[in-house]
Amino acid sequence: MKKFALLAVTFAAALSSPALAQEAAADTVGGFRLEAMIGYDILRAEFLEAEGRDDKGGVFGGAAVGFDFPLGAALSVGADAELTFATTDIVIPDDPAEAGPEPEGRIETKRDIYVGGRLTAHLSDSVALYGKAGYTNLRVGLDLTDDEDLDFDVAGNLDGVRGGVGVQVRGDDRAYYGFEYRYSNYEADVDRHQAMLVVGYRF
């Protein structure tokens, strides 16, 4: 009788293990999430090269929301929506000593909107790796002034695509933190490299 009881317990444990693993995976990489982010932004553009500069750096930050659907114990697929702002502004001229009769001003990187999808690999109960890709829209502004009452201020949008990779580490309860690198390519020969830290909470 004891042998049958032991066999029944062992069989029940074997059946429940995949379910428990899937539940752990869903708790780690599945469900709705809210994230805050901060990082370093490098902007590359053709007009910078024309001025003898290769790129411009700055700090960026923002927030994102997303939802992940578990595909078993090891994978999930999800969607992201993100809004960020950066300090990566370009002053014209770059060196005040070079100021002359030409207009002075600033090219501003304003808000950046991103929507896309991601695939997450659940490595353990606490660590996950993911890749992402999607559409991004960057708003830029141009403000020029000179000594002859020129005041030119215009803004426009640049469409682009973004790809990135990241790692998430689970903290206390449903909180997590991580690191992400992403590359964005926009119209008008503009692209960005960004590395950021992420703090999130999964509901």
C-alpha positions, 0 to 999 in steps of 0.5 A, a space after each residue: 500500500 505504501 508503495 502505491 502511495 509513493 508512486 501516486 505522489 511521485 506521479 502527481 509531482 511529475 505532472 505538476 512540475 511543468 505547470 509550476 515551471 510555466 507559472 513561474 515563467 509567467 510570473 517573471 516574463 508574462 503579464 502587464 508591465 510598467 517601466 522607467 528608463 534612463 540612459 545615454 544617447 548618441 545621435 549621428 546625422 549627415 548634417 553633423 558630418 558636414 560640420 566636421 563632427 561625427 556624432 552628438 551625445 546626451 542623456 535620455 529618459 522616459 517610460 514604457 508600458 507593455 504586455 507579454 504572453 507566455 509561450 510555455 515555460 521558456 518563452 514569451 512574446 509581447 508588445 511595447 509602447 514607449 515615450 522618451 525625451 533627450 538632451 541631445 541638442 545641437 548648438 549652431 555654431 558648436 564653438 562660440 568662438 566661431 560665431 559670426 554673421 551666420 545665424 545662430 540657433 539650436 537643433 533640438 531632439 524632442 519626444 521619441 515615440 516607439 511601438 513594437 514587439 519583443 521575444 523574451 527567453 526565460 533563462 531562470 526564475 530571475 533572469 530573462 533575455 529579450 530582443 525587440 523591434 518596431 517603429 519609432 518616430 522622432 520629433 526634431 526642432 530647428 530654432 535660428 536667430 541672427 543680428 538682423 531680427 531673424 527668428 525661425 522656429 520649425 519642428 518636424 517628425 522623422 519616421 524610423 525603425 528600431 531594434 534592440 536587445 536587453 536583459 531583465 533581472 527579477 528583484 523583490 516581489 514583481 519588480 525587476 531591473 535591467 539593461 538595454 541597448 538599441 539602435 534606431 534608424 530614421 529618415 534624412 540619414 539620422 540614426 541613434 545608438 542608446 544604452 539604458 538602465 530599466 526599472 520595471 514592475 510587472 502586474 
